[in-house]
């Protein structure tokens, strides 16, 4: 496995752990502090808003490459290991689910129809 393969595997693990932390934030078996950290990390990782916008060269991606993995490491340390293993298994199943193109097309059509109705409602006559 070359360097690119190592980076892909790392990105896959980060994605899985973010989903696992999202599950942890909603799991009653997770201690409250771990739940709060997991929710914050998952929300930041999934949010389109960053501390440093991505359009700023180099610095824009540093927060994603440094802050998210550090947050994941902290949250994983706060969650009991057997429970984290269970959450990672659930995340693997959720991430590997097939994606429905028909459902995606339906959602896009709903957004287009909503935008058209809104435009028709606010457009001056």
N, C-alpha and C positions, 0 to 999 in steps of 0.2 A: 504494500500500500504506500503510495507516494505521499508527498507533502499535501497535495490537494485532497487526497483521500482522508488524511488525518484531520484536515480542516472541516471536511464535510461531516465526518463522524462527530467532531466536537460540536458543530452547529446542530446536528440532529439531537445530541444529548442535551444541549441547552434548550432546544425547543421542547423536548420531552419533559425536562425538569420545570420549565415555566408552566406547562399544562398541569403537571403534578402539583405544583405549588398553588395553582388556581383551585384544584380539587382540595388541597390541604386547607385553604382558607375557608372552605365551606364544610369541612369535616368536623363533627363534634368531638372526635377522639384526639384532635390536635390541641396542645396547650394554647392558651390565649395569646401569649407573646409570639409564639411561632406562627399562629394564625394571622396576627397583625403584620408580621414581617413578610410572610408568604403572600398575603393580599397586596401589600405595597409593591413587592418585587414583581408579581404577576401583572398588576395594573400598570406599572411603569414599563415593563417589557412589551405589553400589548398595546400601550397607548401610542397614538400618533404624535404626541407631544413629548419632546425631549428637553433635557436641561440645556443642551447645546444643539441647535438645529443641524440636521444632517447636511444641509447645503454648504456649511462652513467646511472648507477642505481640511481633511485629516481630523481636526478636533471634533467635527460633527459625529464621527463614528466612534470616537474614543469612549464616550459615555456608554454606548451599547456594548463595546468590547471589554470595558473594565467594570462599570457599575453593575450591570446585570449579572455577570458571573460572580462578582463579590457578594451581591445580594442573595443569589442562589445558594452560595456556599454557607452564608450565615443562616438562612432559613433551614437548609438541610441539617445543619448542626443542631438546630433547636427542635427538630422533629425526631421522635424516636425512630431508630434505624428500621425496625420491622415494619412500622407504619409507613415510612417513606418508601420502602420496597413495594408495599401494596399500592401506594399512590402512583409510583412509577409504572407498575404493571397496568393500572387503569389508564394512565396517560398514554402508554404504548398502544393500547387498544383504541383509544380515542383518536390518536394521531394517525393510526393505520387504517381507519375507516375509509371506505371508498367515497370519493367526492361525486356528487350527482350534478352533471351538467344541466339536466333538465331543471333541477331546483335552482341552480344559479341563474339560468335564463329566466325563470319565473320571477325571481327576486329583482333582476334587472328590469324586467317589464313592469313590475309594480312600481319601482322607483321612477321609471320614465313616465308612466301614467300619472303618478302623484305629482311629478314636476309639471306635466302638461296641465293638470287640473289647477294647480297653484298658479301657473302662468295665466291661464284663462280667467281665473278669479281676480287677479290683481292687475291685469293688462287694461289700460284705459281704453274705453270704447269710443 
